[in-house]
């Protein structure tokens, strides 16, 4: 199975960080940098317990995924490496930097060591990124964006079904999964949640029955799509077929009279557009270097702004500025995930004005709570009481 092959590949490539991750709960207490400003014993115990819990849960997820294939075990391995593994390696580097600084009496040695290590880490990451196969078909994304213009003209919240083939797309049996992701990316942001997938033949869709999967693996990979779409079919929603994601089914649909409403887009069922759809431009598989740098920095800045107030609320009063700055994007990501979930439960769509409003509320709530907590700490300090982080 693809999940197991991916796990074997990643385990072989991540031997050093995954070993550090598994040893993190045991080695982190012994790697405290001499002279560092330590948190209270209670905060230290909490941090170590959190790292230990993360390590054990991720390890259990790897075992569960490898045995059942219900979840991809390689994802748990990545999360195992990214937190406890990074903490253990970082603590080891800090310890080594302090040891070198003590022997050479050069204060910048520790910082230089960290910078060199990060630069060295970036080299295999860049090489791996540009050697990794591109699973998304640019032609499929182009046709999805063309079809998105039709979907955008449908009534708001109108469900639309895309028919894809068992054999279409990459990689292998998970081709329909990649087709679904490609189609959703090509939709207008506000309509991505209106998309549903039917995997199989046009005649079966029109008859309201599932096309028999070719094997058990295909049945397992596509069962969720049938469970989702089967309740919609009696309502006769619009149905589109993209040539790139269902070449054989596209030919069948056109042969049975389905009109081609745009390049590579057939309308199996639904109202016809007033005029043929113009073709969307062929997208680039990978953005340019400068575009990637600018977009990456912009996203990092937005995440940092979202996390400033929440980070100030969580950290002790006299935390190192470097710790605050480095944590803001991570905390901002978590705050936006929780804020987006809450907004979705309240019926706010995660696109357009709804997305902007959700971001603004998360930023404002963090800023207000951070300022209130800061004022509370100052009042306690003026009265001679202990400072520290908020317990809310």
C-alpha positions as a printed Julia matrix, in Angstrom:
392×3 Matrix{Float64}:
   0.0    0.0     0.0
   1.03   3.58   -0.63
   0.83   4.46    3.09
   3.25   1.68    4.08
   5.71   2.46    1.26
   5.72   6.11    2.28
   6.33   5.16    5.92
   9.26   2.89    5.0
  10.81   5.62    2.86
  10.44   8.31    5.53
  11.73   6.08    8.34
  14.89   5.41    6.33
  15.4    9.1     5.56
  14.67  10.44    9.04
  16.73   8.06   11.16
  18.57  10.81   13.08
  15.65  13.17   13.88
  13.2   10.35   14.62
  15.7    8.79   17.04
  16.13  12.18   18.71
  12.34  12.52   18.91
  11.86   9.17   20.62
  14.63   9.98   23.1
  13.44  13.56   23.7
  11.44  12.89   26.91
  14.52  11.28   28.46
  17.31  13.55   27.18
  15.73  17.02   27.29
  16.04  17.41   31.09
  19.78  16.69   30.83
  20.4   19.18   28.01
  19.59  22.4    29.86
  21.99  25.09   28.7
  24.14  26.37   31.59
  23.3   29.96   32.47
  19.92  29.92   30.73
  17.01  31.68   32.38
  14.93  28.75   33.53
  11.2   28.79   34.01
   9.69  27.76   37.3
   9.8   24.1    38.25
   6.06  23.84   37.62
   6.34  25.31   34.12
   9.31  23.08   33.37
   7.45  19.95   34.44
   4.45  20.97   32.35
   6.63  21.49   29.26
   8.34  18.13   29.67
   5.0   16.38   30.21
   3.62  18.04   27.06
   6.61  16.89   25.0
   6.32  13.37   26.43
   2.59  13.2    25.67
   3.17  14.46   22.12
   5.89  11.84   21.58
   3.81   8.93   22.86
   0.66   9.94   20.96
   2.57  10.35   17.68
   4.31   7.0    18.19
   0.94   5.34   18.85
  -0.45   6.99   15.71
   2.38   5.55   13.64
   1.66   2.05   14.94
  -2.11   2.43   14.45
  -1.7    3.78   10.92
   0.77   1.08    9.91
  -1.51  -1.69   11.19
  -4.9   -0.42   10.02
  -4.16   2.11    7.22
  -7.09   4.13    8.55
  -4.77   7.13    8.83
  -1.45   7.78    7.03
   1.31   6.75    9.48
   3.91   8.93    7.74
   1.98  12.04    8.86
   2.37  11.0    12.5
   6.07  10.39   11.86
   6.41  13.91   10.48
   4.74  15.38   13.57
   6.93  13.21   15.79
  10.04  14.64   14.15
   8.89  18.24   13.96
   8.33  18.88   17.68
  10.16  16.54   20.08
  12.82  15.76   17.48
  13.46  19.42   16.76
  13.5   20.23   20.49
  16.03  17.51   21.22
  18.31  18.49   18.33
  17.95  22.18   19.23
  18.79  21.55   22.88
  21.81  19.5    21.83
  23.0   22.29   19.53
  22.52  24.88   22.27
  24.46  22.71   24.69
  27.24  22.25   22.17
  27.31  25.97   21.39
  27.59  26.84   25.08
  30.42  24.32   25.48
  32.3   25.84   22.55
  31.69  29.38   23.78
  33.05  28.46   27.19
  36.21  27.07   25.65
  36.8   29.75   23.02
  35.35  32.67   24.99
  33.57  33.86   21.86
  29.97  34.84   22.67
  28.81  34.51   19.08
  29.93  30.89   18.74
  26.59  29.4    19.8
  24.68  31.62   17.4
  27.03  30.8    14.54
  26.62  27.09   15.24
  22.83  27.35   15.07
  22.92  29.39   11.85
  25.28  26.91   10.19
  23.12  23.98   11.3
  19.96  25.61    9.94
  21.67  26.4     6.64
  22.87  22.82    6.37
  19.34  21.6     7.1
  17.96  23.76    4.29
  20.17  22.15    1.64
  18.56  18.67    1.63
  15.13  20.26    2.03
  15.6   22.33   -1.14
  17.03  19.38   -3.06
  14.15  17.18   -1.92
  11.54  19.8    -2.82
  12.69  20.22   -6.41
  13.23  16.47   -6.96
   9.83  15.49   -5.57
   7.39  14.38   -8.28
   4.6   16.81   -9.08
   1.43  14.82   -8.45
  -0.95  17.57   -9.53
  -1.61  17.6   -13.27
  -1.45  21.19  -14.62
  -3.93  20.31  -17.37
  -6.41  18.96  -14.81
  -6.08  22.15  -12.76
  -6.58  24.23  -15.9
  -9.79  22.36  -16.71
 -10.94  22.61  -13.09
 -10.47  26.39  -13.17
 -12.41  26.51  -16.44
 -15.23  24.5   -14.85
 -15.05  26.81  -11.83
 -16.44  29.61  -13.98
 -19.54  27.51  -14.61
 -19.87  26.61  -10.92
 -19.51  30.28   -9.98
 -22.59  31.06  -12.08
 -24.82  28.57  -10.24
 -27.1   29.69   -7.38
 -25.29  30.15   -4.05
 -24.69  26.9    -2.13
 -25.86  24.81   -5.1
 -24.2   21.4    -4.86
 -22.31  20.29   -7.97
 -20.95  16.82   -8.72
 -17.73  16.08  -10.6
 -17.46  12.64  -12.16
 -13.95  11.15  -12.08
 -12.62   7.77  -13.1
 -11.06   5.04  -11.02
  -8.12   4.99  -13.41
  -7.61   8.74  -13.76
  -4.96  10.81  -12.05
  -1.93  10.0    -9.9
  -0.79   8.23   -7.75
  -2.35   4.9    -8.65
  -5.36   3.83   -6.62
  -5.41   7.24   -4.93
  -5.93   9.01   -8.25
  -9.52  10.03   -7.34
  -8.22  11.6    -4.12
  -5.74  13.73   -6.07
  -8.47  14.56   -8.59
 -10.69  15.81   -5.77
  -7.93  18.06   -4.4
  -7.17  19.42   -7.86
 -10.82  20.17   -8.56
 -11.35  21.95   -5.24
  -8.24  24.09   -5.8
  -9.62  25.11   -9.19
 -12.96  26.25   -7.78
 -13.69  29.81   -6.64
 -12.89  29.88   -2.93
 -16.51  30.37   -1.91
 -17.68  27.35   -3.94
 -15.05  24.75   -2.97
 -17.32  23.35   -0.24
 -20.14  22.83   -2.77
 -18.12  20.25   -4.73
 -18.88  16.52   -4.46
 -17.28  13.57   -6.23
 -18.71  10.55   -8.01
 -16.19   7.89   -9.0
 -17.31   5.71  -11.88
 -19.28   5.59  -15.12
 -21.75   8.25  -16.38
 -24.54   5.67  -16.78
 -24.22   4.6   -13.15
 -24.32   8.18  -11.92
 -27.47   8.95  -13.9
 -29.03   5.75  -12.54
 -28.1    6.67   -8.96
 -25.95   3.6    -8.3
 -22.3    3.1    -7.44
 -19.96   1.86  -10.13
 -18.34  -1.34   -8.79
 -14.73  -0.6    -7.77
 -12.1   -2.63   -9.64
 -10.58  -4.02   -6.41
 -10.7   -3.82   -2.62
  -8.06  -1.08   -2.44
 -10.04   1.15   -4.79
 -13.21   0.44   -2.8
 -11.51   1.54    0.42
  -9.98   4.66   -1.13
 -13.23   5.88   -2.74
 -15.91   4.69   -0.34
 -16.12   8.07    1.38
 -17.04   9.76   -1.9
 -19.97   7.43   -2.51
 -21.27   7.87    1.04
 -21.14  11.64    0.54
 -22.73  11.86   -2.91
 -25.38   9.14   -2.76
 -27.82  11.37   -0.84
 -27.43  14.18   -3.41
 -28.09  12.18   -6.58
 -31.92  12.0    -6.21
 -31.98  15.83   -6.32
 -30.36  15.76   -9.8
 -27.55  18.27   -9.16
 -25.4   19.57  -12.04
 -22.71  17.08  -13.08
 -19.42  17.96  -14.78
 -16.77  15.69  -16.29
 -13.17  16.81  -16.84
 -11.22  15.09  -19.58
  -7.99  15.13  -17.55
  -9.47  13.41  -14.49
 -11.78  10.98  -16.34
 -10.61  10.51  -19.95
 -12.66   7.38  -20.68
 -15.76   8.7   -18.91
 -15.41  12.05  -20.69
 -15.48  10.28  -24.05
 -18.5    8.22  -22.96
 -20.4   11.3   -21.8
 -19.69  13.26  -24.97
 -20.56  10.22  -27.09
 -23.93  10.02  -25.36
 -24.71  13.66  -26.09
 -23.22  15.64  -23.2
 -22.24  19.1   -24.47
 -18.65  20.3   -24.14
 -19.1   23.7   -22.46
 -15.4   24.55  -22.31
 -12.05  23.06  -23.29
 -11.93  19.66  -21.59
 -15.19  20.24  -19.65
 -18.38  18.27  -20.41
 -21.76  18.96  -18.82
 -23.4   15.61  -18.14
 -26.4   17.17  -16.41
 -27.49  20.67  -15.45
 -28.34  24.05  -16.96
 -26.16  25.04  -19.88
 -24.08  28.23  -19.59
 -25.18  31.18  -21.73
 -21.99  30.9   -23.81
 -19.0   28.54  -24.08
 -16.53  28.88  -21.23
 -13.14  30.36  -22.13
 -10.16  28.26  -21.2
  -8.35  29.17  -18.01
  -4.61  29.82  -18.39
  -2.31  26.85  -17.92
  -0.96  27.17  -14.36
   2.69  26.87  -13.47
   3.56  23.71  -11.57
   5.94  25.52   -9.22
   5.99  29.29   -8.5
   9.13  31.24   -9.26
  11.79  31.59   -6.57
  11.02  35.24   -5.88
   7.26  34.69   -5.87
   7.72  31.85   -3.4
   9.93  33.97   -1.14
   7.55  36.94   -1.16
   4.44  34.83   -0.58
   6.17  32.81    2.13
   7.29  35.92    4.0
   3.81  37.45    3.67
   2.17  34.34    5.12
   4.75  34.22    7.93
   4.06  37.86    8.77
   0.29  37.35    8.82
   0.66  34.34   11.11
   2.98  36.29   13.41
   0.51  39.18   13.67
  -2.29  36.73   14.48
  -0.21  35.15   17.23
   1.26  38.2    18.97
  -1.47  38.74   21.54
  -1.96  35.05   22.23
   1.79  34.51   22.64
   2.02  37.4    25.1
  -0.85  35.84   27.0
   0.85  32.45   27.24
   4.47  33.39   27.99
   5.9   34.5    31.33
   6.25  38.25   31.8
  10.03  38.4    31.37
  10.44  35.99   28.48
  13.31  36.42   26.07
  12.26  38.55   23.04
  13.74  35.91   20.73
  11.41  33.31   22.25
   8.42  35.61   21.76
   9.25  36.37   18.12
   9.91  32.74   17.23
   6.66  31.53   18.8
   4.26  34.08   17.31
   3.81  32.36   13.9
   3.27  28.97   15.54
   0.79  30.29   18.09
  -0.89  32.34   15.36
  -1.37  29.21   13.28
  -3.03  27.43   16.19
  -5.24  30.42   17.01
  -6.4   30.71   13.38
  -7.16  26.98   13.18
  -9.33  27.17   16.29
 -10.87  30.46   15.18
 -11.65  29.07   11.74
 -13.27  26.0    13.29
 -15.43  28.18   15.54
 -16.39  30.41   12.6
 -17.31  27.38   10.51
 -19.55  26.04   13.3
 -21.25  29.44   13.38
 -21.93  29.27    9.64
 -19.2   31.68    8.49
 -17.72  30.53    5.18
 -13.9   30.36    5.2
 -13.45  32.57    2.16
 -13.75  36.19    1.07
 -15.21  38.53    3.7
 -15.76  35.63    6.1
 -12.06  34.74    6.08
 -11.03  38.37    6.58
 -13.49  38.78    9.44
 -12.29  35.57   11.11
  -8.67  36.72   10.89
  -9.55  40.15   12.28
 -11.48  38.65   15.21
  -8.6   36.3    16.08
  -6.08  39.17   15.98
  -8.31  41.53   17.97
  -9.21  38.93   20.59
  -5.57  38.04   21.13
  -4.55  41.69   21.36
  -7.28  42.57   23.86
  -6.64  39.55   26.07
  -2.89  40.13   25.88
  -3.24  43.78   26.93
  -5.64  42.88   29.75
  -3.25  40.22   31.01
  -0.3   42.62   30.79
  -2.17  45.22   32.84
  -3.07  42.57   35.41
   0.57  41.54   35.73
   1.68  45.15   36.22
  -0.86  45.66   38.97
   0.39  42.54   40.72
   4.0   43.72   40.41
   3.11  47.13   41.87
   1.5   45.37   44.82
   4.62  43.24   45.23
   2.98  40.01   44.08
   4.53  37.43   41.78
   4.37  37.87   38.02
   4.12  35.09   35.51
   1.9   33.91   32.79
  -1.86  34.01   32.83
  -3.67  31.02   34.22
  -6.75  31.62   32.1
